């Protein structure tokens, strides 16, 4: 008798279904992907919402279902000025979810003018569109992080990458606290030394690692600043200088949309540019080495850890703040 078919990953409980989706600012698009008049239905956080860009170049986001008679605002709608017009009866909504026009009546009830369609806080930062996700619709608790100063002028965006990963968002950024995997997965010869600080909504990592380069052994420094669960900025200073802006966005509790933008300083020589491009290729290679493991691993709420594993539990203690939906301030958490 033949063996039974293996279970698919949709059937297999890998321990992520019970993890909540954190609150925070999360990327939903790159700015140049949405031009004036564009309307997009977004599928993130286990739900959906509609975003559009008005004629003033500003972004808006609302729940997708018209409160009048249930039309989907992401299907056949139009942007009129800065407002979104429903295709069914041409009710228009502004970015706060208030009705601004009903073409067949002169009187808009006050409750509709005040807002009858739930809206989502939305912002743009360094060419990325973010929305604020909170299950209780609490207001944003922190500001988005900007890029650090660039030596010699403005950062030059060199590459963009994105991946859909079959894993909870927490595991994606926990990976950088797992120091032992640097050797096993990425071939780093010596365990890195790291400084790790958690302060409220912010996490700061500085990792020093010995690297093998065409010019011989070199000490590389990786400096990570993360604000909230969805945004991190990493500077790599070694044989070259690379800046990585990363955004991780939960599609649901078992899938994450990961985006990268890679930058280098302006005015570097052709030789330095070749080295920089090779460094970027290596960074992309490393995440591609991680992804098959992420796609199949299980979440261990009580992992068996040993010396050298890295500050995994300290990271989880801080990350748990993004699941405490009734809290207002995070306080200081020791590493």
C-alpha positions in Angstrom: 0.0 0.0 0.0 1.4 3.4 -0.9 2.1 5.9 1.9 -0.4 8.7 2.5 0.1 12.1 1.0 2.0 14.5 3.2 0.1 17.2 4.9 0.3 20.7 3.3 1.5 23.7 5.2 -2.1 24.9 5.2 -3.0 21.8 7.2 0.0 21.7 9.5 -0.1 23.7 12.8 3.4 25.2 13.1 2.6 27.2 16.3 2.0 30.6 14.6 -1.8 30.6 14.4 -2.1 31.6 18.0 0.3 34.4 17.9 -1.5 37.8 17.6 -0.7 40.3 14.9 1.3 43.2 16.5 0.3 46.8 16.4 2.4 49.4 14.7 3.4 51.2 11.5 3.7 48.8 8.6 4.6 49.2 5.0 1.9 48.6 2.4 3.5 49.9 -0.8 6.4 51.9 -2.1 5.4 55.5 -2.8 6.1 55.5 -6.6 3.8 52.4 -6.9 0.7 54.5 -6.3 0.3 57.6 -8.4 -2.4 60.3 -8.2 -5.9 58.8 -8.8 -4.7 55.3 -8.0 -6.9 53.1 -5.8 -5.6 49.9 -4.2 -7.2 47.2 -2.1 -4.6 46.0 0.4 -4.6 42.6 2.1 -2.7 42.8 5.4 -3.3 42.1 9.1 -5.7 39.3 8.3 -8.1 41.9 6.8 -8.4 44.3 3.9 -8.6 48.1 3.4 -8.5 50.5 0.5 -5.9 53.2 -0.1 -5.8 56.0 -2.7 -3.7 59.0 -3.6 -5.6 62.3 -4.1 -4.9 65.2 -6.4 -2.9 66.9 -3.6 -0.5 63.8 -3.7 -1.7 62.8 -0.2 -2.5 59.2 0.7 -5.7 58.1 2.4 -6.9 54.7 3.7 -10.4 53.5 4.8 -12.2 50.2 5.4 -13.3 48.7 2.1 -17.1 48.4 2.5 -19.4 51.3 1.8 -21.6 51.8 4.9 -24.6 52.8 2.6 -25.4 49.5 0.8 -22.2 47.5 1.0 -20.4 48.1 -2.2 -16.6 47.4 -2.2 -14.8 50.7 -2.5 -11.8 49.0 -4.1 -13.9 47.9 -7.2 -14.8 50.5 -9.9 -14.5 53.4 -7.5 -13.0 56.8 -8.6 -10.8 59.4 -7.0 -12.6 62.8 -7.3 -10.3 65.5 -6.1 -9.0 64.1 -2.8 -12.0 62.0 -2.1 -13.1 58.4 -2.9 -16.4 58.0 -4.8 -18.3 54.8 -4.4 -19.3 53.2 -7.7 -22.7 52.1 -6.5 -24.5 55.4 -5.7 -21.6 57.9 -6.0 -21.3 58.7 -2.3 -18.0 60.4 -1.7 -15.7 59.9 1.3 -12.7 61.8 2.6 -9.7 60.2 4.3 -11.3 60.5 7.7 -14.3 58.3 6.5 -16.7 61.2 6.4 -19.3 61.6 3.6 -18.6 64.7 1.5 -21.1 64.3 -1.2 -24.3 62.4 -2.1 -25.3 63.5 -5.6 -29.1 62.8 -5.2 -29.7 64.7 -1.9 -28.9 68.2 -0.7 -28.9 67.1 3.0 -26.1 65.0 4.4 -27.0 63.8 7.9 -24.6 65.1 10.6 -23.4 61.6 11.6 -22.3 61.0 8.1 -20.4 64.3 8.0 -18.6 63.3 11.2 -17.5 60.0 9.8 -19.2 56.7 9.3 -16.5 54.7 7.5 -13.5 53.6 9.7 -10.2 55.1 8.5 -6.6 54.1 8.9 -3.7 56.4 9.8 -1.4 56.6 6.8 2.0 58.2 6.2 4.9 58.3 3.8 8.5 58.1 4.8 11.6 57.8 2.6 9.6 56.6 -0.4 7.5 54.0 1.5 3.8 54.1 2.3 2.9 53.0 5.9 -0.4 52.4 7.7 -0.9 52.2 11.4 -2.5 48.9 12.5 -4.1 48.6 15.9 -7.0 46.2 16.6 -8.6 48.7 19.0 -8.0 51.6 16.6 -5.7 53.4 19.1 -3.8 56.4 17.7 -0.2 56.0 16.6 2.2 55.7 19.6 5.5 56.6 17.8 6.8 58.3 14.7 8.4 56.6 11.8 12.2 56.5 11.8 14.1 58.4 9.1 17.3 57.4 7.4 20.6 58.3 9.3 22.8 61.0 7.9 24.7 60.0 4.8 28.4 60.8 4.4 29.0 63.1 1.4 25.4 64.0 0.6 22.2 62.0 0.0 21.9 58.2 0.0 21.7 56.6 -3.4 19.0 53.9 -3.7 20.6 51.1 -5.6 18.3 48.1 -5.3 14.9 47.0 -4.1 13.8 43.5 -3.1 10.7 41.9 -1.7 9.6 38.4 -0.5 6.5 36.7 0.7 7.5 34.5 3.6 5.4 31.8 5.2 6.1 32.8 8.8 4.9 35.1 11.5 6.4 38.5 11.5 8.0 38.1 14.9 10.3 35.4 13.6 11.6 37.5 10.8 13.2 40.1 13.0 14.0 37.6 15.8 16.4 36.1 13.3 19.0 38.9 13.9 19.1 38.1 17.6 19.9 34.4 16.8 23.7 34.8 16.7 24.4 31.1 16.4 22.8 30.7 13.0 25.3 33.2 11.5 27.9 30.4 11.3 25.6 27.5 10.5 23.5 29.2 7.8 25.7 32.1 6.5 29.2 30.8 7.1 30.4 33.5 9.4 33.6 31.9 10.8 33.5 33.3 14.3 30.6 34.0 16.6 29.7 37.7 16.5 29.9 40.0 19.5 26.9 42.1 20.0 25.5 45.0 22.1 21.8 44.9 22.5 19.6 47.7 24.0 15.8 47.8 24.3 14.1 51.1 25.2 10.4 51.3 24.8 9.3 51.0 21.2 12.9 51.1 20.0 15.5 48.4 19.6 19.2 49.0 19.0 21.7 46.3 18.0 25.4 46.7 17.2 27.0 43.5 16.0 30.7 43.1 15.3 31.8 40.1 13.2 35.0 38.9 11.6 34.6 38.6 7.9 36.6 37.0 5.1 37.0 39.4 2.1 39.1 39.4 -1.1 41.4 41.7 0.8 41.8 39.3 3.7 40.1 39.2 7.2 38.2 42.3 8.1 36.1 43.4 11.1 32.6 44.3 10.0 30.1 46.3 12.1 26.3 45.9 11.7 24.3 48.7 13.4 20.5 48.1 13.6 17.9 50.6 14.7 14.3 49.3 14.8 11.3 51.3 15.8 8.2 49.1 16.3 7.8 45.7 14.7 7.6 46.9 11.1 10.5 49.1 10.4 14.3 48.7 10.8 17.3 50.5 9.4 20.7 48.7 9.2 24.1 50.1 8.4 26.8 47.8 7.3 30.3 49.2 7.7 33.1 47.0 6.5 34.9 46.8 3.1 32.2 49.2 1.9 29.2 51.2 3.3 25.7 49.9 2.7 22.4 51.1 4.2 19.4 48.7 4.3 15.9 49.9 5.0 13.7 47.0 5.9 9.9 46.8 6.3 8.1 43.7 7.5 4.4 43.6 7.2 2.1 40.8 8.4 -0.3 39.5 5.8 -1.8 37.3 8.5 -0.4 35.3 11.4 1.4 32.9 9.1 2.6 35.1 6.2 4.8 38.2 6.1 5.6 40.6 3.3 9.3 41.6 3.6 10.6 44.6 1.6 14.2 46.0 1.3 15.7 49.1 -0.1 19.5 49.1 -0.3 21.5 52.4 -0.5 25.1 53.5 -0.8 26.8 56.9 -0.4 27.1 59.2 -3.4 30.2 59.8 -5.4 32.0 56.5 -4.8 34.5 55.2 -7.3 33.7 52.5 -9.9 35.9 50.0 -8.0 34.2 50.8 -4.7 30.8 50.5 -6.5 31.6 47.0 -7.7 32.5 46.0 -4.2 29.3 47.6 -2.8 27.2 45.7 -5.4 28.9 42.5 -4.4 28.2 43.2 -0.7 24.5 43.8 -1.6 24.3 40.6 -3.5 25.7 38.8 -0.4 23.0 40.4 1.8 20.3 39.2 -0.6 21.9 35.7 -0.7 21.8 35.6 3.1 18.1 36.3 3.4 17.5 33.8 0.6 19.4 31.2 2.7 17.1 32.0 5.7 13.8 31.8 3.8 13.6 28.0 3.3 14.2 27.6 7.0 11.7 30.3 8.0 9.1 28.7 5.6 9.3 25.4 7.4 10.2 26.1 11.0 7.9 25.9 14.0 7.5 28.5 16.7 8.8 27.3 20.1 7.4 29.4 22.9 9.8 27.9 25.4 13.0 27.3 23.4 16.0 25.4 24.9 18.8 28.0 24.7 22.5 27.8 25.5 25.3 30.4 25.9 26.0 31.9 22.5 22.5 31.7 21.1 22.0 35.5 21.5 19.4 37.7 23.2 16.4 35.8 21.9 14.4 36.0 25.1 15.1 39.6 25.7 13.9 40.3 22.2 10.7 38.4 22.8 10.1 40.3 26.1 10.3 43.6 24.2 8.3 42.3 21.2 5.5 41.3 23.6 4.8 45.0 24.1 3.3 45.1 20.6 0.7 42.6 21.7 -0.5 44.5 24.7 -3.3 46.3 23.0 -4.5 48.2 26.1 -1.1 49.7 27.1 -0.2 53.3 26.4 3.5 53.5 27.1 6.1 50.7 27.0 8.7 51.7 29.6 12.3 50.5 29.7 13.0 46.8 29.2 16.4 45.4 30.1 18.2 43.1 27.8 
